[in-house]
C-alpha cells in the first residue's frame, strides 16, 4: 500500500498544481460545505478525511467515519467525484453471524458550473451528492427503496465571489453562499436550507475558514504543501475535530 502512496506522491510533486481546494466531503469547497469554485480540466484529487460520529446522522451517530475519495475536473465546467465512507470500530464481518460493512457507503457526486466568476458577478454551481443508490443501508429490513440507502444526499445551488484584499500579493477574501433542498428521496440529507462561508488567505498557502453548513457553525484551516499536498483540519460546531488530506495532480 505504502509503495503506491509513495508513487502517487512523487507523481503529484512532478505535475503542475491546481487552484481549487477540496472540502472534507470530497468535492471542491471549504471545510464541509461545497462552493462554486471548480477544479481545472483534467485535474484529479485523491483524499482521505476523518469524521467524528457526534454530528453524523448515518447509523444513528454510532461510528466515527473514515472517508476515501477521488475527484476529477472534466472540462472547465464539470466536476465528478466518488467517496467511500467506512465505519471505524464497526463489527467484523463473520459469514452467517454478523453483517460487517462490506466496501462501505459509496457517495457519487456531480457538479456543473452554470456561470463563471467575473468582476461584478459570482460563479454559480449546481451540485448533487449521493443521488443514486450505491451504498449499504442504515436499515436491516430486506425490502429497501433508493432513499433508504442514500445517506449523504445533497441538492443545491451555490455562488462564490473572491476579492483581492491588497494586504499581500496573495491576500484574498472568498464569500460563498448556497441553498440546498431535500427534494430527492433519501434516508438523510445535507445542506438543506441556506449555507455559506468565508475563506481568508493572507499568505499562501495558508487559508482560514468560517462556515455555516445549514445546521452548525464550523471553523477550520487549510495548508497546501509542496503545491500539491493539502492538509485540512477544523472543528464542527466549534467543539468536534474533523480533518483530512488530499493529493492534487494533473492528468
C-alpha positions in Angstrom: 0.0 0.0 0.0 2.7 2.5 1.0 4.5 1.7 -2.2 1.6 3.1 -4.2 1.1 6.0 -1.9 4.8 6.9 -2.5 4.4 6.6 -6.3 1.3 8.9 -6.3 3.1 11.4 -4.1 6.1 11.6 -6.4 3.8 11.9 -9.5 2.0 14.8 -7.7 5.2 16.7 -7.0 6.3 16.5 -10.6 3.0 17.6 -12.1 1.6 21.3 -12.1 -0.7 22.3 -9.2 -4.4 23.2 -9.3 -6.1 26.2 -7.9 -9.3 24.9 -6.2 -9.4 23.2 -2.8 -11.1 20.1 -1.6 -13.6 20.0 1.3 -13.6 17.0 3.6 -16.7 15.7 1.8 -14.6 15.1 -1.4 -15.9 17.9 -3.6 -14.5 21.4 -4.0 -15.4 23.6 -1.1 -14.4 24.9 2.4 -14.3 22.6 5.4 -17.5 20.7 4.9 -19.7 22.8 2.6 -19.4 23.0 -1.2 -18.5 26.2 -3.0 -18.7 27.4 -6.6 -15.0 27.0 -7.1 -14.2 24.3 -9.6 -11.1 22.2 -10.4 -9.4 22.8 -13.8 -9.9 20.4 -16.7 -8.1 17.0 -16.2 -7.2 17.7 -12.6 -7.6 14.9 -10.1 -7.6 14.8 -6.3 -7.2 11.7 -4.1 -8.0 12.2 -0.5 -8.9 10.9 2.9 -11.0 12.5 5.7 -12.0 11.7 9.3 -15.5 12.5 10.6 -16.4 12.3 14.3 -19.7 10.5 14.9 -21.1 13.3 17.1 -22.6 15.2 14.0 -23.1 12.3 11.7 -26.7 11.1 11.3 -25.7 8.0 9.4 -26.0 4.8 11.5 -27.6 6.9 14.3 -24.3 8.5 15.2 -22.8 5.2 16.4 -19.5 5.3 14.5 -16.7 7.7 13.5 -16.1 7.6 9.7 -13.0 7.5 7.6 -13.8 8.6 4.0 -11.7 7.9 0.9 -12.4 9.9 -2.3 -11.4 10.6 -5.8 -12.4 13.9 -7.5 -12.0 14.8 -11.2 -12.4 18.0 -13.1 -13.6 17.2 -16.6 -13.7 20.2 -19.0 -13.8 23.6 -17.2 -17.4 23.3 -16.1 -17.9 19.7 -14.8 -16.7 18.0 -11.6 -17.4 14.4 -10.7 -16.3 12.5 -7.6 -16.8 9.2 -5.7 -16.4 8.8 -2.0 -16.4 5.7 0.1 -17.0 6.1 3.8 -16.1 3.3 6.2 -17.2 3.0 9.8 -14.4 2.9 12.4 -14.7 0.2 15.1 -17.5 -1.5 13.2 -18.3 -5.1 13.8 -16.1 -7.5 11.9 -17.8 -9.4 9.2 -18.4 -13.1 10.1 -20.4 -15.1 7.5 -23.8 -16.2 8.9 -23.3 -14.3 12.1 -22.6 -10.6 11.5 -23.3 -8.1 8.7 -20.0 -6.3 8.8 -19.8 -3.3 6.5 -18.6 -4.5 3.1 -16.9 -1.9 0.9 -18.5 1.0 2.8 -21.0 3.7 2.0 -20.5 4.9 -1.6 -21.3 8.5 -2.4 -21.2 9.7 -6.1 -21.3 13.5 -6.7 -21.6 15.6 -9.8 -21.3 19.4 -10.0 -22.0 21.7 -13.0 -20.8 25.3 -13.3 -23.6 27.4 -14.6 -21.8 30.8 -14.5 -18.1 31.7 -14.3 -16.9 34.3 -11.9 -16.4 37.8 -13.3 -15.6 41.2 -11.9 -19.2 42.0 -11.0 -20.7 38.5 -10.9 -20.2 35.4 -8.7 -19.6 32.0 -10.0 -22.7 29.7 -9.8 -22.6 25.9 -9.5 -25.3 23.3 -9.3 -24.5 20.1 -7.4 -25.9 16.8 -6.4 -24.4 14.4 -3.9 -25.4 10.8 -3.3 -28.1 10.9 -5.9 -28.2 7.2 -6.8 -28.1 4.1 -4.6 -24.6 2.7 -4.4 -24.1 2.2 -0.7 -25.0 -0.1 2.1 -28.2 0.6 4.0 -28.6 2.0 7.5 -31.6 -0.3 8.0 -31.8 -4.0 8.4 -35.1 -4.7 6.5 -34.9 -6.9 3.4 -37.0 -4.5 1.3 -35.3 -1.2 0.7 -36.0 1.8 -1.5 -33.4 4.0 -3.2 -34.0 6.6 -0.4 -33.1 4.1 2.3 -29.5 3.7 1.0 -28.7 7.3 0.2 -27.3 8.7 3.5 -25.4 11.8 2.4 -27.8 13.3 -0.2 -27.5 17.0 -1.2 -29.0 19.0 -4.0 -28.0 22.7 -4.1 -27.1 25.9 -5.9 -24.1 27.8 -4.6 -22.3 31.0 -5.5 -18.8 32.2 -4.8 -17.1 35.6 -5.2 -13.5 36.5 -4.4 -12.0 39.9 -3.5 -8.3 40.9 -3.6 -7.5 42.5 -0.2 -4.3 44.1 -1.2 -2.5 43.3 2.0 -0.1 41.0 0.3 0.2 39.8 -3.3 -1.8 36.7 -2.4 -4.3 38.1 0.1 -7.9 37.2 -0.8 -11.3 37.0 0.7 -13.8 34.5 -0.6 -17.5 34.8 0.1 -19.7 31.7 -0.5 -23.5 31.4 -0.3 -25.8 28.5 -1.2 -29.2 27.0 -0.8 -29.9 23.2 -0.6 -33.1 21.2 -1.0 -34.4 17.9 0.4 -36.4 17.3 -2.8 -34.7 14.0 -3.6 -35.8 10.9 -1.7 -33.0 9.9 0.8 -32.5 8.5 4.2 -30.6 11.5 5.3 -29.9 14.9 3.7 -27.2 17.5 4.0 -27.0 21.3 3.4 -30.8 21.7 3.5 -31.7 25.5 3.5 -29.2 28.3 3.5 -25.5 27.6 3.9 -22.4 29.7 3.4 -18.9 30.6 4.5 -15.9 32.8 4.3 -12.4 31.8 3.2 -9.5 34.1 4.1 -6.0 34.0 2.6 -3.3 36.4 3.9 -0.3 34.5 2.8 -0.4 31.5 0.6 -0.5 28.6 1.1 -2.5 29.0 4.3 -6.3 29.6 4.4 -8.7 30.3 7.3 -12.3 29.1 7.1 -15.5 30.0 8.7 -18.7 28.4 7.5 -22.3 27.5 8.3 -23.5 24.1 6.9 -27.2 24.8 7.5 -27.0 23.2 10.9 -23.7 24.1 12.6 -21.1 26.8 12.6 -17.7 25.3 11.7 -14.2 26.7 11.7 -11.1 25.4 10.1 -7.7 25.9 8.4 -6.1 24.6 5.2 -2.5 24.3 4.3 -1.0 23.5 0.9 2.4 21.8 1.0 4.8 21.4 -2.0 2.0 22.8 -4.2 0.1 19.5 -4.3 -0.5 18.1 -0.8 -3.4 19.7 1.0 -3.9 19.3 4.8 -7.3 20.4 6.2 -8.4 20.5 9.9 -11.2 22.1 11.7 -14.0 21.8 14.3 -17.6 21.1 13.6 -19.9 23.3 15.8 -16.6 24.6 17.2 -16.3 21.6 19.5 -15.6 18.5 17.5 -12.4 17.8 15.4 -12.5 16.8 11.8 -9.7 16.6 9.3 -8.1 15.2 6.3 -5.6 15.5 3.4 -5.6 15.3 -0.3 -3.1 14.9 -3.1 -3.8 17.1 -6.1 -2.5 16.3 -9.6 -2.9 16.9 -13.4 -3.6 14.1 -15.7 
